[in-house]
């Protein structure tokens, strides 16, 4: 996976996933990346991933539905408060 570096426009950081079973390949990819994440950020990220690792795909799918609902709710709130500033988000 390749991500744009937020504080370095035009530069990218790679997460190299080894050929081992998921989710271990993701953990290794995060630990290997030293351009984008500091060690404290890696630890926070790992803590955030623990529920998905422990509870598996069904947990992840439930979270996707919750996030979609939250984004929809926030979009409706933004439009209600400042419709002239949010039109770009709706298209």
Buried (B, 14 or more C-beta within 10 A) or exposed (E): EEEEEEEEEEEEBEBEBEEEEEBEBBBBBBEEBEEBBEEEEBEEBBEEBEEBBEEEEEEEEEEEEEEEEEEEEEEEEBBEEEEEEBEEEEE
